Amino acid sequence: MNISIDHLARLARLSLSDDEKKLFENQINSILSYVDKLNELDTSNVEPTSHVISLSNVVRDDLPGTSLGREEALMNAPDRTDKFYRVPKIIE
Amino acid sequence: MKYEAVIGLEVHAQMLTDTKIFCGCSTKFGSEPNTQTCQICIGMPGVLPVLNKKALEFAIRTGLAMNCRISAYSRFARKNYFYPDLPKGYQISQYENPICEHGYIEIVVDEEIKKIGITRIHMEEDAGKNIQEGAGNYSFVDLNRTGVPLMEIVSEPDIRSPKEAAEYMKKLRTILRYLGVCDGNMEQGSLRCDANVSIRPIGQKEYGTRAEVKNINSFKFVEKALEYEIKRQIRVIEEGGKIIQETRLWDSNKGITESMRSKEEAHDYRYFPDPDLVPITVEQKWIDEIRASLPELPDVKRGRFVSEFGLPEYDADLLTSEKAVAEWFEETVRSGGQPKAVSNWMMGDLMRLLNEENKTIEECPLKPSQLADMLKLIDKGTISGKIAKTVFDEMYKTGKDAEAIVKEKGLIQVSDEGAIEKAIDDVIAKSPKEVERFKAGDEKLLGFFVGQVMKAMKGKANPRMLNEILKKKLT
């Protein structure tokens, strides 16, 4: 299985240099071929697993909890104003 | 060549819960930016989202009201994409196994009932809000809305015209409001609509290539945006071009849809089951309980208003478009108002006064019993229908009862034959020319005489008696 590093980088909003592309492409493809070994198993009669623990219907009541204060919420933001996170302009 | 449109709508409805879908943060609209977030909704590592039971109940409630099958097994999935309003890098949504499937609602277009299929209803979390205003070369992000519970209601491509689409949206909104699961406010974004639109020559079975129109954020624009998009597609095809499958943005200022190239690349969401949220298996018992708690829905209520109260379809339709309006009507009838008269007063004077002040029926200063009492005064002949208009306005303004207003202002109808006769005689004596013309056959002048007498009697003459005596005197 081969993956397009350009496509992946675009989805992840990463800009990579040509050297980096080559490096990551090799690494990712070697991981994928390692995992590809699982395809040797015949799973045609096995239901796809979505959860490994047999638990269902965990819900909470619609009751307010505590929110973070604004300061705490914005604390780790790489860029901010008084009230907002600040990010590069989103152009549509 | 003649074309027909094929339209499917994806509607996002914000659920009226107090807290977010996977955490206890408040969903209140209009709070200070970034004050309603926590580790869970802003995507800190190591946190555990837990489903809000009320959101699940609301989704099931909606599914039942829209004739859906409630899934015995349902689960959440991660929809992966990077955008500044999505702090986790994925949106928790449903992909395979949505909570509701295979339903329908009915709309009325050109007096015919049409079924519009509901493909699915699924639960998901909302994203945050990007703010451009005042941000210069940046964008600001407010994450208060992140994690607010949404239902996405997806229709089958059963809609054939912009008008049908508008009717579908109206019906959807009415049902959601009846159920109390969404306030239906498009301007505040609690109801949002995306449309998949294609055209095909009439008679062709296969669908054409579709475009997705986003950002239709007002009822006014549902029809306008679709009309524009259909015309655009016909023009492209007639000029020998091809429709490209793409996302287009409705620009309400320019009145056009525009291609959103930036979104194209992102349609690779790599959905996978969310390992943090366990599957949902809804017990039949709970579904039955929710079904039993459903209110009488608009279609049923409309039918009953026609059969039980003998109202015309038009009246029944208007009165049942809002649950609170329908309740106000029924309460007035219970208090002794004659149904058609109640309907006339509500759709006429009451709605006019409420609209003038931008008020909803819940904020109406009048009680249903007050309108019923006023109608009784008309029935008894105490006041005329004309005087009742004055009484009604006064009642609305002051909150006083009709009887008190009638007494206070001396508005009791005059049914004294002698008094009416005298007023008529005075008018006839003062208008010899009009009398002559009337006798010569100009019957329109009857209205003139009625008006003059009414004016002289300050509108208080019993109109039936006035008419009878007047005709006798003039012939």
Boltz contact constraints between the chains, C-beta under 6 A:
constraints:
  - contact:
      token1: [A, 10]
      token2: [B, 265]
      max_distance: 6.0
  - contact:
      token1: [A, 13]
      token2: [B, 82]
      max_distance: 6.0
  - contact:
      token1: [A, 50]
      token2: [B, 75]
      max_distance: 6.0
  - contact:
      token1: [A, 50]
      token2: [B, 273]
      max_distance: 6.0
  - contact:
      token1: [A, 55]
      token2: [B, 278]
      max_distance: 6.0
  - contact:
      token1: [A, 56]
      token2: [B, 278]
      max_distance: 6.0
  - contact:
      token1: [A, 56]
      token2: [B, 279]
      max_distance: 6.0
  - contact:
      token1: [A, 56]
      token2: [B, 281]
      max_distance: 6.0
  - contact:
      token1: [A, 57]
      token2: [B, 280]
      max_distance: 6.0
  - contact:
      token1: [A, 58]
      token2: [B, 278]
      max_distance: 6.0
  - contact:
      token1: [A, 59]
      token2: [B, 51]
      max_distance: 6.0
  - contact:
      token1: [A, 59]
      token2: [B, 53]
      max_distance: 6.0
  - contact:
      token1: [A, 60]
      token2: [B, 50]
      max_distance: 6.0
  - contact:
      token1: [A, 61]
      token2: [B, 53]
      max_distance: 6.0
  - contact:
      token1: [A, 62]
      token2: [B, 17]
      max_distance: 6.0
  - contact:
      token1: [A, 62]
      token2: [B, 18]
      max_distance: 6.0
  - contact:
      token1: [A, 62]
      token2: [B, 19]
      max_distance: 6.0
  - contact:
      token1: [A, 62]
      token2: [B, 52]
      max_distance: 6.0
  - contact:
      token1: [A, 62]
      token2: [B, 54]
      max_distance: 6.0
  - contact:
      token1: [A, 64]
      token2: [B, 19]
      max_distance: 6.0
  - contact:
      token1: [A, 64]
      token2: [B, 24]
      max_distance: 6.0
  - contact:
      token1: [A, 64]
      token2: [B, 26]
      max_distance: 6.0
  - contact:
      token1: [A, 65]
      token2: [B, 24]
      max_distance: 6.0
  - contact:
      token1: [A, 67]
      token2: [B, 25]
      max_distance: 6.0
  - contact:
      token1: [A, 67]
      token2: [B, 36]
      max_distance: 6.0
  - contact:
      token1: [A, 67]
      token2: [B, 37]
      max_distance: 6.0
  - contact:
      token1: [A, 67]
      token2: [B, 38]
      max_distance: 6.0
  - contact:
      token1: [A, 68]
      token2: [B, 37]
      max_distance: 6.0
  - contact:
      token1: [A, 68]
      token2: [B, 38]
      max_distance: 6.0
  - contact:
      token1: [A, 70]
      token2: [B, 34]
      max_distance: 6.0
  - contact:
      token1: [A, 70]
      token2: [B, 35]
      max_distance: 6.0
  - contact:
      token1: [A, 73]
      token2: [B, 34]
      max_distance: 6.0
  - contact:
      token1: [A, 73]
      token2: [B, 37]
      max_distance: 6.0
  - contact:
      token1: [A, 83]
      token2: [B, 33]
      max_distance: 6.0
  - contact:
      token1: [A, 84]
      token2: [B, 33]
      max_distance: 6.0
  - contact:
      token1: [A, 84]
      token2: [B, 140]
      max_distance: 6.0
  - contact:
      token1: [A, 84]
      token2: [B, 141]
      max_distance: 6.0
  - contact:
      token1: [A, 85]
      token2: [B, 141]
      max_distance: 6.0
  - contact:
      token1: [A, 86]
      token2: [B, 138]
      max_distance: 6.0
  - contact:
      token1: [A, 87]
      token2: [B, 84]
      max_distance: 6.0
  - contact:
      token1: [A, 87]
      token2: [B, 139]
      max_distance: 6.0
  - contact:
      token1: [A, 87]
      token2: [B, 141]
      max_distance: 6.0
  - contact:
      token1: [A, 89]
      token2: [B, 137]
      max_distance: 6.0
  - contact:
      token1: [A, 89]
      token2: [B, 138]
      max_distance: 6.0
  - contact:
      token1: [A, 89]
      token2: [B, 139]
      max_distance: 6.0
  - contact:
      token1: [A, 90]
      token2: [B, 130]
      max_distance: 6.0
  - contact:
      token1: [A, 90]
      token2: [B, 139]
      max_distance: 6.0
